Amino acid sequence: MSKIEIWGRKTSSNVQTVMWTVAELGLDHVRHDAGGVFGGTDTNEFLTINPMGLVPAIRDDDLTLFESCAIVRYLAAKYGDESFWPANATTRAELDQWAEWSKTTVSKTIIYDVFWQLIRTPAADRDYESVERAIVTLGKLMAIAENRLGDDDYLGGGALSFADIIFGHTLYRYYTLDFDRPVTPVLDAYYERLTKRSAFAEHVMVDYSSLKVD
Ligand SMILES: N[C@@H](CCC(=O)N[C@@H](CS)C(=O)NCC(=O)O)C(=O)O
């Protein structure tokens, strides 16, 4: 099997989902810096792989893919064990609903409504009222996660799955951005558990100060 090629800068949260996955699954891979200051996403060669000109994108043998969560699901289905990607359709769907909720709802709120405003938008252009509203929404979403996790170590119970990757990677930004968070002891413990995983520490806990604009 040849190395899986991954295009994307390590500061991108969407790239981080893919990097965290390949590391958890122990897959032989190489990452090419692309996007942001590295550029390289507007070449004909790259646009053939991802017509959106965004990172991440991957090549695994003859297959090329874009869209971070499609990549995570593909890698999980091909290389993951039973706990990471359950074969049973019902068990997997129960996990996938949390993955989909994380991508469409949690990520949208953390990354686009809060992170983008506070880190990637010049101070003069920030809409602090909309950020405040998004932080309130985020509190409600995290209360849902708190309730879901309950006594479980991970979204699937005792072991990490693809759903934890799609949900958990957003927590590094959630816990490191400067705003007041509601009291969520279960979620705090879950995040703490993730930070103890070497793959999470290496690929998700990536300093994003280089992205900050004043
Ligand atoms: N829905 C896509 C979004 C991809 C996306 O927006 N990528 C951002 C980085 S997080 C990007 O490529 N931005 C332009 C750049 O970095 O040059 C996915 O999940 O992969």
The ligand as a MOL file (V3000), in Angstrom:
LIG
                    3D

  0  0  0     0  0            999 V3000
M  V30 BEGIN CTAB
M  V30 COUNTS 20 19 0 0 0
M  V30 BEGIN ATOM
M  V30 1 N -16.5440 21.6430 3.8270 0
M  V30 2 C -15.1210 21.6520 3.6030 0
M  V30 3 C -14.5680 23.0200 3.9830 0
M  V30 4 C -13.1220 23.1670 3.5770 0
M  V30 5 C -12.5860 24.5280 3.9680 0
M  V30 6 O -13.3400 25.5210 4.1140 0
M  V30 7 N -11.2500 24.6010 4.1030 0
M  V30 8 C -10.6120 25.8430 4.4840 0
M  V30 9 C -9.6350 25.6050 5.6330 0
M  V30 10 S -10.4590 25.0800 7.1090 0
M  V30 11 C -9.8020 26.3630 3.3090 0
M  V30 12 O -9.3790 25.6090 2.4470 0
M  V30 13 N -9.5550 27.6720 3.3100 0
M  V30 14 C -8.7330 28.2990 2.3190 0
M  V30 15 C -7.2670 28.0880 2.5770 0
M  V30 16 O -6.8710 27.5710 3.6400 0
M  V30 17 O -6.4860 28.4370 1.6720 0
M  V30 18 C -14.4610 20.5240 4.4180 0
M  V30 19 O -14.9960 20.1840 5.4930 0
M  V30 20 O -13.4290 19.9950 3.9850 0
M  V30 END ATOM
M  V30 BEGIN BOND
M  V30 1 1 1 2
M  V30 2 1 2 3
M  V30 3 1 2 18
M  V30 4 1 3 4
M  V30 5 1 4 5
M  V30 6 2 5 6
M  V30 7 1 5 7
M  V30 8 1 7 8
M  V30 9 1 8 9
M  V30 10 1 8 11
M  V30 11 1 9 10
M  V30 12 2 11 12
M  V30 13 1 11 13
M  V30 14 1 13 14
M  V30 15 1 14 15
M  V30 16 2 15 16
M  V30 17 1 15 17
M  V30 18 2 18 19
M  V30 19 1 18 20
M  V30 END BOND
M  V30 END CTAB
M  END
